[in-house]
Amino acid sequence: MSLKNVNTALAAVCALFVLYLGLSFILTPETSTPGVGLPNWPAGDGDGFLVMKGIREFAMGLVIGILLVTGHRRALGWVLLMEAVAPFGDMINVLAHHGSIAAAFGIHGLTSAAIALTGLLILRETGKAHVAPAQARPRGASV
């Protein structure tokens, strides 16, 4: 199996996982929340914030999926690196609010690492083929 095929499968898993998370927070925030590692349910009408989290996750999954389907692999690698910040921030949030350390590192930290690793693998794959035209020709070579 080639590196490109492995990277495509990893990116597809990332997209599907993030889309699933987003939908679960949009459709059933009350059942999705206990799994994120925060110690308490938001006070009052806090489920609106959870739906916002779901919309964020769903949008992130759409971006990954669209870049994957359209073949913009280099952009996909950079976007995956950028999107790895969200679960990293979730990990910091859980830790800052005295939530589950296991959930912080085991769910959010590992998710962030997996997304970042996938992005780095795709950038590595596309970096070999991505050479600027000026660098492709030796100096002094005619066109």
Secondary structure by P-SEA (a helix, b strand, c coil): ccaaaaaaaaaaaaaaaaaaaaaaaacccccccccccccccccccaaaaaaaaaaaaaaaaaaaaaaaaacaaaaaaaaaaaaaaaaaaaaaaaaaaccccccccccaaaaaaaaaaaaaaaaaaaccccccccccccccccc
